[in-house]
Amino acid sequence: MQFKLAHVAAFVSSVAAHMAMNEPCPRFSPNCATQPQLPAGQSYNYNIKDPIAYDGPVFMSDVPWPQPVASWTAGQPVTVGFQADGAGHGGGHCQFAISYDNGKTAAIVHKVMKHCFFNGPSNSNNAEVLKYTFTLPADVPASSNAQFIWIWTNAVGGRELYTGIADITIANSGGSKSYTGKSAIYPNHAGYDTIPEFGGDYTTGLSLYDNAPNVTITSNGYTAEQPSNLKPTMSKSLEPSSSDSCETSSASPKAPNLPVIHNTAVQPLTSTDSETPSSTAPSVKPTSDQGTDGECEPGECEPGALKCNDNGSGFRICTWGKWSDGFTCVQGTVCKTSDLNSVYCGWP
C-alpha cells in the first residue's frame, strides 16, 4: 500500500488499522459488544478491518450468523456504529443498504457522501464520527432474514474498498411488499469503476453513485432492476428511422426509458453529504410520447414492452413498434421476467 508523501505522517497507522462496523455486528466480528455463537466450522475474523481483495468476494463471509444481531422497524430510527480505533483515511463515501438475498442485490437506504467518519474536510486519520442514526425507509419489507450492508470508499490512500454485512430482522406493520432504491455499488473492486484519490476534491466519484441504477427488492430477494433517473444514451440500433416515427407527430420522437444494466453516463453532481432516499418508486413501464394524441400506429409490438431472448442470454425492447437488436446480460446472469411486468438480468 502506498500513500502520497504529504499524507505519510497522518496515515502511517492505516496499514494496521482501518474502519470496521460493530453495530449491528457484522459476520464473525470479535469486536462487538455482543454477538451470537459462531456457526459450526467458523472462526472469528480478526482481520475484519482489512480492505476487500480487489478480485475477491465483496464480503468477507457469505455464511450468516445463526441468529439475527439486530431487530429493526421500517419507518423508525436505526443506528450504525463503528470501532473507535480505526483509521478514517480522510473520509470518503459511505453507502448503507438492505438486502434479502445474502448481499447479491442491495438497495440503498442511506448515504454519507464526501466526509464519512468526519464532520467536514480533513487530513486526519482519526475518525471523528463513529455513529450514524437515520430513519429506515417506511416501505422496506418485513423479513426475519435480511442483511444490512455498509460500503466505504476512502478519500485518501490506496484505492480500496471496505464492507460489512450484518444479519438482521425487519418489522413492517404497513405490509409493504417491496422497496425501490439506488443499487449499491462497489467502487475500486473488479468489475466496477475505480474512484481516484480525492486530492481535496470531495466531489470525486459522486457521479457513480448518482448514476447507479434503481433496484427493487422484496423479502423474497431481488425483484427487478429499473431505469435510473437518467436518460441512457441510445445505441445505434435504437435510433428511429423515418419509417419508425408516427406520421401525426409534430415533434421529434423521444426514446423510451430503457432498463439499466450498466450506466456510465456523467451528469451534474447532486449528492449531499448525508441523505436517506425517498421511498417513492419510479415508474417501471417505459412510455412513448410520439404522436399528437400520445399513440402510434400499431406495430409488431407495443412500444416500451420488454422480453427475454429465447435462450435467456439477454433481452429486447420494443422501440417505436419494432423489437430492438437486444442487450446481453452480464456474464453469470440470465434474463428473467418479474412480477412487475418487466424483465431483469439476475442470478440463475
Residue pairs with C-beta under 8 A, 6 or more apart in sequence:
1 14
1 15
1 157
1 158
2 158
3 11
3 14
3 156
3 157
3 158
4 197
7 90
7 123
7 156
7 157
10 123
10 124
10 125
11 87
11 89
11 90
11 125
11 156
11 157
13 87
13 125
14 87
14 89
14 125
14 157
17 49
17 85
17 86
17 87
18 49
18 50
18 51
18 86
18 87
18 89
18 160
18 162
19 49
19 82
19 83
19 86
19 87
19 88
19 89
19 117
19 127
19 152
19 162
20 26
20 29
20 31
20 48
20 49
20 82
20 83
20 86
20 162
20 164
21 29
21 80
21 81
21 82
21 83
21 150
21 164
21 166
22 29
22 31
22 32
22 33
22 81
22 82
22 83
23 32
23 33
23 70
23 79
23 80
23 81
23 82
23 131
24 69
24 70
24 80
24 148
24 166
24 168
25 32
25 33
25 34
25 35
25 65
25 69
25 70
25 166
26 32
26 48
26 150
26 164
26 165
26 166
27 45
27 59
27 60
27 61
27 63
27 64
27 65
27 165
27 166
27 167
28 38
28 42
28 43
28 44
28 45
28 48
28 60
28 61
28 63
28 65
29 35
29 44
29 45
29 48
29 164
30 44
30 45
30 46
30 48
31 48
31 83
32 69
35 65
35 69
36 65
36 66
36 67
36 69
37 66
38 44
39 63
39 64
39 65
39 66
42 61
42 63
45 60
45 61
47 60
48 60
48 164
49 83
49 86
49 162
51 158
51 160
51 161
51 162
52 58
52 59
52 60
52 160
52 161
52 162
52 163
52 186
52 189
54 161
54 188
54 189
54 190
55 190
58 103
58 161
58 163
58 186
58 189
59 103
59 149
59 163
59 164
59 165
60 163
60 165
61 165
62 102
62 103
64 102
64 145
64 147
64 167
65 166
65 167
67 167
68 144
68 167
68 168
68 169
69 166
69 167
69 168
70 78
70 148
70 166
70 168
70 169
71 168
71 169
71 170
71 171
72 78
72 136
72 148
72 168
72 169
72 170
72 171
73 136
73 170
73 171
73 172
74 136
74 137
74 138
74 139
74 140
74 141
74 142
74 170
74 171
74 172
74 174
74 176
75 135
75 136
75 137
75 138
75 172
75 174
76 135
76 136
77 133
77 134
77 135
77 136
78 133
78 134
78 135
78 136
79 131
79 132
79 133
80 96
80 131
80 132
80 133
80 134
80 148
80 150
81 130
81 131
82 117
82 127
82 130
82 131
83 130
84 127
84 130
86 117
86 127
87 125
87 126
87 127
88 117
88 118
88 122
88 124
88 125
88 126
88 127
88 128
89 125
89 154
89 155
89 156
89 157
90 118
90 122
90 123
90 124
90 125
90 154
90 155
90 156
90 157
90 198
91 114
91 115
91 116
91 117
91 118
91 121
91 122
91 154
91 155
91 156
91 202
92 114
92 115
92 116
92 117
92 152
92 153
92 154
92 155
92 156
92 198
93 111
93 112
93 113
93 114
93 116
93 152
93 153
93 187
93 195
93 205
93 206
93 209
94 111
94 112
94 113
94 116
94 117
94 132
94 150
94 151
94 152
95 108
95 110
95 111
95 149
95 150
95 151
95 152
95 184
95 185
95 209
96 108
96 109
96 110
96 111
96 112
96 132
96 134
96 148
96 149
96 150
97 106
97 107
97 108
97 109
97 148
97 149
97 150
97 151
97 181
97 184
98 106
98 107
98 109
98 140
98 146
98 147
98 148
98 149
98 170
98 179
98 217
99 105
99 106
99 107
99 146
99 147
99 149
99 165
99 217
100 141
100 143
100 145
100 146
100 147
100 217
100 218
100 219
100 220
100 221
100 222
101 217
101 221
101 222
101 347
102 147
103 147
103 149
103 165
104 221
104 222
104 347
105 183
105 215
105 217
105 221
105 222
105 346
106 147
106 149
106 183
106 184
106 215
106 217
107 179
107 180
107 181
107 182
107 183
107 184
107 215
107 216
107 217
108 181
108 182
108 183
108 184
108 212
108 277
109 134
109 136
109 137
109 140
109 179
109 181
109 276
109 277
110 132
110 134
110 274
110 275
110 276
110 277
111 209
111 271
111 274
111 275
111 276
111 277
112 132
112 273
112 274
113 202
113 206
113 209
113 271
113 272
113 273
113 274
113 275
114 155
114 202
114 203
114 206
114 271
114 273
115 121
115 122
115 202
115 273
116 129
116 152
117 127
117 128
117 129
117 130
118 124
118 127
118 128
118 129
119 128
119 129
121 200
121 202
122 128
123 156
132 274
134 274
134 276
135 276
136 170
137 179
137 181
137 276
137 277
137 279
138 172
138 174
138 176
138 279
139 172
139 174
139 176
139 178
139 179
139 279
140 170
140 172
140 176
140 179
141 170
141 172
141 176
141 177
141 178
141 179
141 217
141 218
141 219
142 170
142 171
142 172
142 176
142 219
143 169
143 170
143 219
144 169
145 167
145 169
146 167
146 168
146 169
146 170
146 219
147 165
147 166
147 167
147 168
148 165
148 166
148 168
149 163
149 164
149 165
149 166
149 184
150 162
150 163
150 164
150 165
151 161
151 162
151 163
151 184
151 185
151 186
152 161
152 162
152 163
153 160
153 161
153 162
153 187
153 188
153 195
153 205
154 160
154 162
155 197
155 198
155 202
155 204
156 197
156 198
157 197
159 188
159 194
159 195
159 196
159 197
160 188
161 186
161 187
161 188
161 189
163 186
177 218
177 219
178 216
178 217
178 218
178 223
178 281
179 216
179 217
179 218
179 279
180 214
180 215
180 216
180 217
180 226
180 279
180 281
180 282
181 214
181 215
181 277
182 209
182 212
182 213
182 214
182 215
182 228
182 277
183 212
183 213
183 214
183 215
183 225
184 212
185 192
185 208
185 209
185 212
186 192
187 193
187 194
187 195
187 205
187 208
188 194
188 195
193 205
193 208
193 264
195 204
195 205
195 208
196 204
196 205
197 204
198 204
203 269
206 269
206 271
207 266
207 267
207 269
209 271
210 267
210 269
210 270
210 271
211 228
211 230
211 263
211 264
211 265
211 266
211 267
212 228
212 263
213 225
213 226
213 227
213 228
213 260
213 261
213 263
214 225
214 226
214 227
214 228
214 229
214 260
214 281
214 282
215 222
215 224
215 225
215 226
216 223
216 224
216 225
216 226
216 281
216 284
216 338
216 340
217 223
222 344
222 346
222 347
223 338
223 339
223 340
223 344
224 284
224 338
224 340
224 342
224 343
224 344
225 259
225 260
225 261
225 344
225 345
225 346
226 259
226 260
226 281
226 282
226 284
226 342
227 257
227 258
227 259
227 260
227 282
227 286
228 260
228 263
229 282
230 260
230 263
230 265
230 267
231 255
231 257
232 257
232 258
232 260
232 263
232 265
233 265
234 255
237 324
237 325
238 255
238 258
238 317
238 319
238 324
240 253
240 255
240 319
240 320
244 253
244 319
244 320
244 321
244 322
245 253
245 290
245 320
246 253
246 290
246 291
246 295
246 296
246 297
247 297
248 291
248 292
248 293
249 290
249 291
249 292
250 292
253 288
253 289
253 290
253 320
254 288
254 289
254 290
255 319
256 286
256 287
256 288
256 303
256 304
256 317
256 319
257 286
257 287
258 286
258 317
259 306
259 315
259 317
259 327
259 342
259 343
259 344
261 327
261 329
261 330
261 345
262 330
284 340
284 341
284 342
285 304
285 341
285 342
286 303
286 304
286 306
286 317
287 303
287 304
288 296
288 303
288 304
288 320
290 296
290 303
290 320
296 303
296 320
296 321
297 321
298 321
299 318
299 320
299 321
299 322
300 318
300 321
300 322
300 323
301 318
301 321
301 322
301 323
302 318
303 318
303 319
303 320
303 321
304 317
304 318
305 317
305 318
306 315
306 316
306 317
306 318
306 342
306 343
307 315
307 316
307 323
307 343
308 314
308 315
308 335
308 336
308 337
308 343
309 315
309 316
309 326
309 335
312 329
312 334
312 335
312 336
313 328
313 329
313 334
313 335
314 326
314 327
314 328
314 329
314 335
314 345
315 326
315 327
315 329
315 335
315 343
315 345
316 323
316 324
316 325
316 326
316 327
317 323
317 324
317 327
318 324
329 335
329 345
330 345
332 347
333 345
333 346
333 347
333 348
334 345
334 346
334 348
335 343
335 344
335 345
336 343
336 344
336 345
336 346
337 343
338 344
